Amino acid sequence: MKQEKATVLEHDNFQGEYRILRLAAPVVGPMVQPGQFLELQVPRLGERILRRPFSIYQAGPEGAAVLYKPVGRGTDAMAAIQVGDEVNIIGSLGNGYPEPDPNKLPVLVAGGYGNAALYILAERMEKKGIAFFGGRSAIDILLVKEFEALGWDVRPTTDDGSLGTQGLVTAAFDPWMKEQDIQSLEVFVCGPNPMLKAIGDRAIEHNFTAWLSLDKNMACGVGACLTCVIKRKTEDGWEWARCCKDGPIFESREILWDE
Amino acid sequence: MSIDLSIKIGSMTMKNPVTVASGTFGYGPEYAELIDLNRLGAITVKGICPEEHVGNQTPRTFETRGGMLNAIGLPGPGAQGFIDKYVPFLKQYNTPVIVNIWGKGMDDYGTVVDMLDGADTVSAYEINLSCPNVKEGGSAFGTDTDSFSRVIELVRAKTQKPIIPKLAPNVPNIGKFAKAAENAGADAISIMNTMPAMAINIETLEPELANKFGGLSGPPIKPIAIKLVFDAFKACSIPIIGMGGIFEPEDAIEFMIAGATSVAVGTANFVDPTTIDRVIDGIEAYLARKGLSAASELVGTVKA
């Protein structure tokens, strides 16, 4: 974990509303493990003060890139970031995905731009498997070619049927799952919480492993402020676990979902 | 000419006036990879009560214009958990540790000191008498001078280490509390805790915090804290640890001029963990520029 003044190398439209921000960050870049995130101080955010967390799309010795969509004040203000700007980042943060089990079939499940957070994992995994990417419409399904180029079998689903199977990501995942040796699956998931829960519930019911990347509002990102806590099961109940420090990756059996 | 940045809080010497506000710095390890903990004048850890405490439901924080609300609810490992989990870590540093203590009832304040006092790593106690987010304790003791004094006297009887009551901002006369703290045997006082506050979502009509209310922190409260420090400095003769919205060295210097011997960086830790470094350097540079030879020379020099 380091704080670094990163320089913006690229800030462009990526696809649809999605944007890519590529940073020269020679300190943080090489540290990044699959599933980790950055806390970014958004320049010209005006009277809002807190950093914003971003999962990392790509990383290497020179720096890191994030894919994002404007969803609120912080990401809206990011529109003004120019190539050459300095952006203060803290990273890389959190526990990433564990080392994949070589005896299992890896499966990626993502909603929307959640698959960007799975890219480094997909790239570094020796064994490539199946990737289920869900979104509202074809424009929301990102990185299909990129994952295919890495050797993954990509199965898109869209709510409106404009690409792949119509329906939620489970509309493609469920029938496929039933034809597999289910317990030999290892599933890596990133997306909205209802999707995480849907896959997590299946993992528990059918007894496969599912690593979920949880998203919860954060302030500090380093485990100090205790904003981003979720309920983690214990032997006799539950305890708070910090998404930023104890996660953001949790195995499906660890999580006690709020009703 | 070398500048003496060191200050004293009772028997505790701090190598510079800068500490952190309880609750914004975890227990130390959280920021140890980002800043050198040996640079701090003191590390003030998150509130500890005798037993483990679970804290509030989420959402626990909410960003507001220029600041934030929090209602974390003092979750923590309890006194024994703190000793087991964090004391071995904190021992590695040559920085004094101020443990913020709180209780659900008056007796808890004595119990937690009994449990912690044997640990040499614990240098001083900040007595939380002003947390706005915990029903049982905290503010219940901080807004009435009688129970306020009784808690301080109880803690005083338990320990030789410096004790530092943390005052609530929402009292009509801060000077009365400052003087009461001094009379009850406090070595210093901390001013201020967060300001009780609220935010409402206009679409759902629900409060933004699960706890309904929280405490406002960050730059919006700084002028309030400056006035409270100014008033308390006139009313008592024990040192004041000033805090509330310190984001830049100039903020810390302003607190010292108002009457604070020491200052604490709080919400700014979340925004820029290097703030502490900048504040320490900035105080030193300011003293040099003003031709002062010690941090203590700045305290309470406001012309008012």
Interface residues (C-beta under 8 A of the other chain):
Chain A: M1 K2 Q3 Q41 E47 R48 I49 L50 R51 N88 I90 K216 N217 A219 C220 V222 G223 A224 C225 L226 T227 V229 E239 W240 K245
Chain B: G23 T24 F25 G26 E30 Y31 E33 L34 V54 G55 T58 P59 R60 T61 E63 R65 G66 G67 M68 N70 I72 P75 G218 P219 T267 N269 F270 V271 D272 P273 T274
